[in-house]
Amino acid sequence: MSTPRFLHLPSGVTPCKIDTTRGTFAALDAVPASGVVERWPAILVPGLTGSKEDFIAVLETLALSGRRVVAVDLRGQYETPGPDDPAAYTCEALGADVDALAQRIGDGEPVHLVGHSFGGLVAREAAIDGRTKFATFTLMGSGPAGITGKRAEHARWLARTVPESGLEHVWHAGFEPEALAARVPDDILTFLRQRLLATSPAGLAQMAREVVSAPDRTDELRQVGVPTFVLYGEHDDGWPAETQQEMAAALGADCLVVPGAAHSPAVEAPETTAAALVRFWSTAERHPLDATTTG
């Protein structure tokens, strides 16, 4: 569970709704607090139990590089509504949503794409399908196929428990004890509960199935040729470090390990994470045909 450390919106960041050909999505829209938007925009996609708020700590810094940066709720997450049909929450369907968002946000310009954890698997679908030619693609704490280890066990528990017992039970049986053990402040605890209970049960259950069953599409992603960056925390407990390193090597991408961070670098080491993204994006904009490194 990605847990933001604060909820107040930095300067230049506003909540909004983005209308697309595939529906309306809740977002946090960041522009430079001073100066003008002169660089290509970026879209940030959260993980399984996350939301746009997971990126609050990096939005201002990313926008100050002279670009519009948009963090979104996926369909069925928190403030973006979704249907009861599980088919709306496959990686393919959610990837099509990301594609529609990118086309709306880019408005003819190339768009930088960042996917965190499960959001990386979703965003990868958009990068591979070819409808949008992305400027770059960053996999943040994400892997080549379904997640493994304790997080896979947790996802299977969600897939089983949400339909059987509901979100309130999931909160009391799993999320709340985890948050209390981590001594999460009361305002953040209230937000986490609100976020979970606002999530589509059908969406959460299906996305949990997807995160453990996703196939390896590394070869297909490499063939697309989008400049790719692999970034993960030093103490990531999601996909193993060696798995993410091997994926980066197969993609011909740089691989940055963020010191001190775990599975959510944008929360746990926001300045390091934001600086790495800005370097990567700026390199791509200077060398649009060959931008596979962070410079």
Beta strands, then each sheet from edge to edge (+ up, - down):
strand 1: 13-20
strand 2: 23-30
strand 3: 42-45
strand 4: 69-72
strand 5: 112-116
strand 6: 136-140
strand 7: 228-233
strand 8: 254-258
sheet 1: 1+ 2- 4+ 3+ 5+ 6+ 7+ 8+
end
